[in-house]
Structures are given as C-alpha cells and as structure tokens.
Amino acid sequence: TDSNRVVQDVSPIKNGDRTIAALVKERRLKQAEIQEWSRSDTWIQSDYETYPYLKYLDWLADCIDDAVIVVDAAGSVVFRNARAKTLYHEYGYIYDIYGKNYNSLSMHGPIVAAAGIDHAFYEEEFKSGGHYYHIKQYCYKDEAWFYIVVIRDITREKEQQETLVLKSVAVREAHHRIKNNLQTIYSLLDMQRRRMTTEEGMLALQETMGRIMSISTSYESLLMCGHEQVNVLDVIGNVKEKFSAIIRGSVPEIEITVSGDDVYVDADGATDIAMIINELLQNSFKYAFQGRSRGRIDIRVEEKALYSVVTVTDDGIGFDSQNMEQKTSGMGLQIARNLVRGKLKGKFNCKTDPQGTSVTFDFKHQK
C-alpha cells in the first residue's frame, strides 16, 4: 500500500570539491508526499501564456516514444511528455518532475547546451541505474531562452550489441581452432606423402592435401579480415599461395595470377569458392600441360549487376574430341561443378581448344 512505501534520501559527503561518499537514509513516505505521488498522473494544462513556445511542442512530444522535457531559462521543468513521466518512475523518481528544478533531478548531470550556434546542440550516451540512455539537448530562444531535452532508452540495443560482440568472439575462436586442426591434418598428410614410394600414391595425397588446404584458407581469410564477410580475391589469393607451395619443384612449373573486382561472401561461400578454385587448379596441373615444362593459369573475378563471375583460364593444350568427355567428367571437375550448382546456385561452363581451357562459374554476390 501507499502507507508502506519507503524512500531513500541521499546526501553527498564531500572532501573539498570532491564527493568521496554518500549518506543514504531510508524513511517512510509522509502523508503529504503520498498525496503528491498519488497525483503524479494528473493531467496538467501547459501554460501557453507564460511559455508560448509550448503550443508547438506539447502535442507533438506526446506523439513520439522518446522522453521529451522542456526547461525554462530559470531551470524549471515546464513540460514533460507521458514517456518522460514513465521514464522517471521506472528510474525510481516517485514524484512528477513538472515544476521541479531540472538540474537537481537530472539523470545525466546539468544541461550542457547553451546559447550560440556552436553550443546550441549537445548529445551523449550514458549509463545509469543499469540502463543505457542516449540524450540530446537543444537550446532555443523564443521570447526567452529555453531548453529541450530528449532522452531515449537504448538498453535493448546495447545489450544486443554486446551479445553480438560475444558471439563474434566465440565464432572467431571456433574459426581459429578449425583452422589449426585442418593445418594439423595437412601436416600429417604431408609427412605421409613424403614416405610414399609410388607416384600415384603421392598424387592422391597431394590432391587430398589441396582440398584440406582450400577449406583452411577460407577460415584463415575470415580471421584476417575480422568479420563474417570476406573478399573473394583474398580467398583465391590464399588458395593460390598454398597450391603453389604444394607443387613447388614439380613439373610443369606454373605461374598463377589473380585479378579482378572486390566481391564479398560469407564463410560458407568462401569455403565453397576456395574448394572450387583448388579443384580447377589441380585439374589444370594434371591435364593442361602434358609434355610441357611451363604453364600459366589466370584467375579473374568480375562483379556484375546481380551476380559475380569467376573465370579460370590456362594456356594449356586443351582437350581434343576423343578425351574431352573423360577429362571433364573426372572427380575434380565433378566436385567443382556440384559445388557451383548445389551450394552457390550458379552456372558452370567449360570451354576448350588447342590454345587452352577456360572454366567459368557464377554466384550471387553479397554487399
């Protein structure tokens, strides 16, 4: 009941100009205070005669969700909308702030906005009572100076931001662990490859290492960029470096170039593209340069209006009519084709002639 309500009177304890402690005294509400509190929801007619500018403010202020408080030149609250009353009640202030000195009850300290173009507006964020608030202060002049204070409770937005930050940290930690585990598997396979005595076995392990490496590079790119959208050029560049390291010292010697537009994809898209590029590089290495000691592969990324295109072109010998079906239906190209159509929902095309082979695939890019 109202008679059982308890309030706390807080007084600062100072040492010179510094507040070093606070004295808190609890007491029951007095009858007069109870009556004043019980009238806190009473509607108050704005004093248009004394404060003519309220004609243009009071009806508008009650149409918005932010707390709006108008303070006159003497520092008294001459208007507060319904949201301001609710905000102060939630904050723990049991009385109506109408008619009170604003600086004595302010949640954020004294009003900072002042006369003059450079000082007429001020805004800040602050935390009080476990809540976050965004405040805007305006200083205007009608017949006299007055102030408008707009307060918005942004606690929910701040909590969502903090949750996203925590999730982002957890995701980055997961990416880091996955990358490390994949690198461990890669190293174990590399040790096994060095012990192989047959060319066929070494080649099989090399292809497997390339696939693991392509997945690892997508996580590496995510860690380097610091967010969940990665540049396709960075992903392909990492695949190129790792693939070049795997085939270093082998014949043929291949020069690989990467160029094009900045296109961004999420983690899944980055992994798929990395695997596709690896399979296409492996396929060119195995078939495109037979009987040659050197070769070149160019990878280009192009951003279109609705989708992006990646083209992988080699200057190899191409496929003739007799072995084209066999070489284009191999495991590597099948993996690449299935990833494009099944995961990226794009188109996969392969063109070849005696001057080389060009493989193109597209996917919807993300801004």
C-alpha positions as CSV (number, residue, x, y, z in Angstrom):
1,T,0.0,0.0,0.0
2,D,1.0,3.7,-0.3
3,S,1.5,3.9,3.5
4,N,4.1,1.2,3.4
5,R,6.2,2.9,0.7
6,V,9.8,3.7,1.6
7,V,12.0,6.3,0.1
8,Q,15.8,6.9,0.3
9,D,17.2,10.4,0.9
10,V,20.8,10.5,-0.5
11,S,23.2,13.3,0.5
12,P,26.8,13.6,-0.8
13,I,29.7,13.6,1.6
14,K,32.4,15.9,0.3
15,N,36.1,16.5,0.9
16,G,36.6,19.9,-0.5
17,D,35.2,19.9,-4.0
18,R,35.3,16.1,-4.3
19,T,32.4,13.8,-3.4
20,I,34.0,10.9,-1.5
21,A,30.9,9.0,-0.2
22,A,27.1,9.2,0.0
23,L,24.9,9.1,3.0
24,V,21.7,7.1,2.4
25,K,18.7,7.5,4.8
26,E,15.6,5.4,4.5
27,R,12.2,6.7,5.7
28,R,8.6,6.1,5.2
29,L,6.6,8.5,2.9
30,K,4.9,11.3,4.7
31,Q,1.2,11.7,4.1
32,A,1.7,14.9,2.1
33,E,4.3,13.1,-0.1
34,I,1.9,10.2,-0.6
35,Q,-0.8,12.7,-1.8
36,E,1.6,14.4,-4.2
37,W,2.8,11.0,-5.5
38,S,-0.9,9.9,-6.0
39,R,-1.4,13.0,-8.1
40,S,1.6,12.3,-10.3
41,D,-0.6,11.0,-13.2
42,T,-2.8,14.1,-13.1
43,W,-3.0,15.9,-16.5
44,I,-1.5,19.4,-16.4
45,Q,-2.5,22.1,-18.8
46,S,0.5,23.7,-20.5
47,D,1.0,27.3,-19.6
48,Y,0.8,28.8,-23.1
49,E,0.6,32.3,-21.8
50,T,3.9,32.2,-19.9
51,Y,5.6,29.8,-22.4
52,P,4.0,30.4,-25.8
53,Y,6.5,28.0,-27.5
54,L,4.8,25.1,-25.8
55,K,1.9,25.5,-28.3
56,Y,4.2,23.9,-30.9
57,L,5.8,21.3,-28.6
58,D,3.4,19.6,-26.2
59,W,1.1,17.9,-28.7
60,L,4.0,16.7,-30.9
61,A,6.0,15.4,-27.9
62,D,3.2,13.1,-26.9
63,C,3.3,11.5,-30.3
64,I,6.8,10.1,-30.0
65,D,8.3,7.3,-28.0
66,D,11.3,9.3,-26.6
67,A,11.1,11.2,-23.3
68,V,10.8,15.0,-24.0
69,I,11.4,17.6,-21.3
70,V,11.2,21.3,-21.7
71,V,13.1,23.5,-19.3
72,D,12.8,27.3,-19.0
73,A,15.6,29.8,-18.6
74,A,15.4,29.5,-14.8
75,G,16.0,25.7,-15.0
76,S,12.4,24.6,-14.1
77,V,10.6,21.8,-15.9
78,V,7.7,23.5,-17.7
79,F,6.7,20.5,-19.8
80,R,7.3,16.7,-19.8
81,N,5.5,14.2,-22.0
82,A,4.0,10.9,-20.9
83,R,7.1,9.0,-21.8
84,A,9.2,11.3,-19.6
85,K,6.9,10.7,-16.6
86,T,7.1,6.9,-17.2
87,L,10.9,7.0,-17.6
88,Y,11.4,8.8,-14.3
89,H,9.0,6.5,-12.5
90,E,11.0,3.5,-13.9
91,Y,14.2,5.2,-12.8
92,G,12.8,5.4,-9.2
93,Y,11.7,9.0,-9.0
94,I,8.3,8.8,-7.5
95,Y,7.2,12.4,-8.0
96,D,6.1,14.3,-11.1
97,I,9.1,16.2,-12.4
98,Y,6.8,19.0,-13.6
99,G,7.7,22.3,-11.9
100,K,10.9,20.9,-10.4
101,N,14.5,22.3,-11.0
102,Y,15.8,20.0,-13.7
103,N,19.5,20.1,-12.8
104,S,18.6,18.8,-9.3
105,L,16.9,15.7,-10.7
106,S,18.7,15.1,-14.0
107,M,19.8,11.6,-14.7
108,H,22.8,12.8,-16.7
109,G,24.0,15.9,-14.9
110,P,23.5,19.6,-15.7
111,I,22.3,20.8,-19.1
112,V,25.3,21.4,-21.4
113,A,23.6,23.1,-24.4
114,A,23.8,26.8,-24.3
115,A,23.2,29.9,-26.3
116,G,25.1,30.3,-29.6
117,I,25.3,28.3,-32.8
118,D,28.3,26.3,-31.6
119,H,26.7,25.3,-28.3
120,A,23.0,25.1,-29.1
121,F,23.1,21.3,-29.5
122,Y,24.7,18.5,-27.4
123,E,24.3,14.8,-27.4
124,E,25.9,11.9,-25.5
125,E,25.3,8.3,-24.3
126,F,25.4,7.4,-20.6
127,K,24.6,4.6,-18.3
128,S,22.5,5.0,-15.1
129,G,20.6,2.6,-12.9
130,G,21.6,-0.4,-15.1
131,H,20.2,1.2,-18.2
132,Y,21.8,2.9,-21.2
133,Y,20.4,6.2,-22.5
134,H,21.0,8.5,-25.5
135,I,20.3,12.1,-24.7
136,K,20.0,15.1,-27.0
137,Q,19.9,18.7,-25.7
138,Y,18.8,21.8,-27.6
139,C,18.9,25.4,-26.7
140,Y,16.4,27.8,-28.4
141,K,15.1,31.3,-27.9
142,D,11.5,32.5,-28.3
143,E,10.8,35.4,-26.1
144,A,13.3,33.9,-23.7
145,W,15.8,31.1,-23.8
146,F,14.6,27.6,-23.2
147,Y,15.9,24.1,-23.4
148,I,14.6,20.8,-24.9
149,V,15.9,17.5,-23.5
150,V,15.2,14.3,-25.5
151,I,16.1,11.0,-23.8
152,R,15.9,7.6,-25.4
153,D,16.4,4.3,-23.5
154,I,18.8,2.3,-25.7
155,T,19.4,-0.5,-23.2
156,R,18.0,-3.2,-25.5
157,E,20.2,-2.0,-28.5
158,K,23.3,-2.0,-26.2
159,E,22.5,-5.5,-24.9
160,Q,22.1,-6.8,-28.5
161,Q,25.4,-5.2,-29.5
162,E,27.1,-6.8,-26.5
163,T,25.6,-10.2,-27.4
164,L,26.8,-9.8,-31.0
165,V,30.3,-9.0,-29.8
166,L,30.3,-12.1,-27.6
167,K,29.0,-14.2,-30.4
168,S,31.6,-12.8,-32.8
169,V,34.4,-13.6,-30.3
170,A,33.1,-17.2,-30.0
171,V,32.8,-17.6,-33.8
172,R,36.4,-16.3,-34.3
173,E,37.7,-18.7,-31.7
174,A,35.9,-21.5,-33.4
175,H,37.4,-20.4,-36.8
176,H,40.8,-20.3,-35.2
177,R,40.5,-23.8,-33.8
178,I,39.1,-25.3,-37.0
179,K,42.0,-23.7,-39.0
180,N,44.6,-25.1,-36.6
181,N,43.0,-28.6,-36.7
182,L,43.0,-28.5,-40.5
183,Q,46.6,-27.4,-40.6
184,T,47.5,-30.3,-38.3
185,I,45.8,-32.8,-40.6
186,Y,47.5,-31.2,-43.6
187,S,50.9,-31.6,-41.9
188,L,50.2,-35.3,-41.1
189,L,49.3,-35.9,-44.7
190,D,52.4,-34.1,-45.9
191,M,54.5,-36.4,-43.7
192,Q,52.8,-39.4,-45.2
193,R,53.2,-38.1,-48.7
194,R,57.0,-37.8,-48.3
195,R,57.1,-41.5,-47.3
196,M,55.1,-42.7,-50.4
197,T,57.1,-44.7,-52.9
198,T,54.7,-44.5,-55.8
199,E,53.8,-41.5,-58.0
200,E,50.1,-42.5,-57.9
201,G,50.0,-42.5,-54.1
202,M,51.9,-39.2,-53.8
203,L,49.5,-37.6,-56.3
204,A,46.4,-38.9,-54.4
205,L,47.7,-37.5,-51.1
206,Q,48.6,-34.2,-52.8
207,E,45.0,-33.8,-54.1
208,T,43.7,-34.5,-50.6
209,M,46.1,-32.0,-49.1
210,G,44.9,-29.4,-51.6
211,R,41.2,-29.9,-50.6
212,I,42.0,-29.6,-46.9
213,M,44.1,-26.5,-47.7
214,S,41.3,-24.9,-49.6
215,I,38.9,-25.2,-46.7
216,S,41.6,-23.9,-44.3
217,T,42.2,-20.8,-46.4
218,S,38.6,-19.7,-46.0
219,Y,38.9,-19.7,-42.2
220,E,42.3,-18.0,-42.5
221,S,40.7,-15.2,-44.6
222,L,37.9,-14.8,-42.0
223,L,40.4,-14.4,-39.2
224,M,42.4,-11.9,-41.1
225,C,39.5,-9.7,-42.1
226,G,38.0,-9.7,-38.6
227,H,34.3,-10.1,-39.7
228,E,32.0,-12.5,-41.4
229,Q,32.3,-11.1,-44.9
230,V,35.5,-11.9,-46.8
231,N,36.9,-10.7,-50.1
232,V,36.8,-13.4,-52.8
233,L,40.2,-12.1,-54.1
234,D,41.8,-12.7,-50.7
235,V,40.4,-16.2,-50.5
236,I,41.6,-17.1,-54.0
237,G,45.0,-15.4,-53.4
238,N,45.4,-17.7,-50.3
239,V,44.5,-20.8,-52.3
240,K,47.0,-19.8,-55.0
241,E,49.8,-19.4,-52.4
242,K,49.1,-22.7,-50.7
243,F,48.7,-24.6,-54.0
244,S,51.9,-23.1,-55.4
245,A,53.7,-24.3,-52.2
246,I,52.4,-27.8,-52.7
247,I,53.5,-28.1,-56.3
248,R,56.8,-26.2,-55.9
249,G,59.6,-28.2,-57.5
250,S,57.2,-30.2,-59.6
251,V,56.9,-30.3,-63.4
252,P,55.4,-28.4,-65.0
253,E,56.3,-25.1,-63.4
254,I,53.1,-23.0,-63.3
255,E,52.6,-19.2,-63.0
256,I,49.3,-18.3,-61.4
257,T,47.8,-14.8,-61.4
258,V,44.7,-13.4,-59.6
259,S,42.9,-10.2,-60.5
260,G,39.5,-8.6,-60.7
261,D,36.9,-6.8,-58.6
262,D,36.4,-6.8,-54.8
263,V,33.4,-9.1,-54.1
264,Y,32.4,-10.2,-50.7
265,V,30.9,-13.5,-49.5
266,D,30.1,-15.2,-46.2
267,A,32.0,-18.1,-44.6
268,D,30.2,-20.8,-46.4
269,G,30.6,-19.1,-49.8
270,A,34.3,-18.5,-49.1
271,T,34.8,-22.2,-48.4
272,D,32.9,-23.3,-51.5
273,I,34.8,-20.9,-53.8
274,A,38.2,-22.0,-52.2
275,M,37.4,-25.6,-52.9
276,I,36.3,-24.9,-56.5
277,I,39.4,-23.0,-57.3
278,N,41.6,-25.7,-55.8
279,E,39.9,-28.4,-57.9
280,L,40.3,-26.3,-61.1
281,L,44.0,-25.7,-60.3
282,Q,44.5,-29.4,-59.6
283,N,42.8,-30.3,-62.9
284,S,44.9,-27.9,-64.9
285,F,48.1,-29.1,-63.3
286,K,47.3,-32.7,-64.1
287,Y,46.0,-32.4,-67.7
288,A,46.6,-29.0,-69.3
289,F,50.4,-29.0,-69.6
290,Q,51.2,-32.6,-70.5
291,G,54.6,-32.7,-72.3
292,R,55.4,-29.1,-71.3
293,S,57.7,-27.7,-68.6
294,R,55.9,-24.5,-68.0
295,G,52.4,-23.1,-68.0
296,R,50.2,-20.2,-66.9
297,I,46.8,-20.0,-65.2
298,D,44.9,-16.7,-64.9
299,I,42.0,-16.3,-62.4
300,R,39.7,-13.3,-62.7
301,V,36.8,-12.1,-60.6
302,E,34.2,-9.9,-62.1
303,E,31.3,-8.2,-60.3
304,K,28.1,-7.9,-62.4
305,A,24.8,-6.2,-61.6
306,L,23.1,-9.2,-59.9
307,Y,25.9,-11.8,-59.6
308,S,29.6,-12.3,-59.8
309,V,31.7,-14.4,-62.2
310,V,35.0,-16.2,-61.6
311,T,37.0,-17.3,-64.7
312,V,39.9,-19.7,-64.5
313,T,41.9,-19.8,-67.8
314,D,45.0,-21.8,-68.6
315,D,47.2,-21.7,-71.8
316,G,47.5,-25.5,-71.9
317,I,46.9,-28.0,-74.7
318,G,43.2,-28.2,-74.2
319,F,41.0,-31.3,-74.7
320,D,40.5,-33.0,-78.0
321,S,37.2,-34.6,-79.0
322,Q,38.4,-38.1,-78.0
323,N,39.4,-37.4,-74.4
324,M,37.3,-34.3,-73.6
325,E,34.5,-36.4,-72.1
326,Q,36.9,-38.4,-69.9
327,K,38.8,-35.4,-68.6
328,T,35.7,-33.2,-68.0
329,S,33.9,-35.9,-66.1
330,G,36.8,-36.5,-63.6
331,M,36.5,-36.3,-59.9
332,G,38.0,-32.8,-59.6
333,L,35.7,-31.1,-62.2
334,Q,32.7,-33.1,-60.8
335,I,33.4,-31.7,-57.3
336,A,33.7,-28.2,-58.7
337,R,30.5,-28.5,-60.8
338,N,28.5,-29.9,-57.9
339,L,29.6,-27.1,-55.6
340,V,28.7,-24.4,-58.1
341,R,25.3,-25.8,-58.8
342,G,24.4,-27.2,-55.4
343,K,25.9,-24.7,-53.0
344,L,26.4,-21.5,-54.9
345,K,23.3,-21.9,-57.1
346,G,25.2,-20.8,-60.1
347,K,26.2,-21.9,-63.6
348,F,29.3,-23.8,-64.5
349,N,30.7,-23.7,-68.0
350,C,33.9,-25.2,-69.6
351,K,35.3,-24.2,-73.0
352,T,38.5,-25.7,-74.5
353,D,40.5,-25.5,-77.7
354,P,44.2,-26.2,-78.6
355,Q,45.2,-22.8,-77.1
356,G,43.9,-23.6,-73.6
357,T,40.8,-24.2,-71.4
358,S,38.6,-21.7,-69.7
359,V,36.2,-22.6,-66.9
360,T,33.6,-20.0,-65.7
361,F,31.2,-20.1,-62.8
362,D,28.9,-17.5,-61.3
363,F,27.3,-16.9,-57.9
364,K,25.2,-14.2,-56.3
365,H,27.5,-11.7,-54.5
366,Q,26.8,-10.1,-51.1
367,K,27.2,-6.4,-50.3
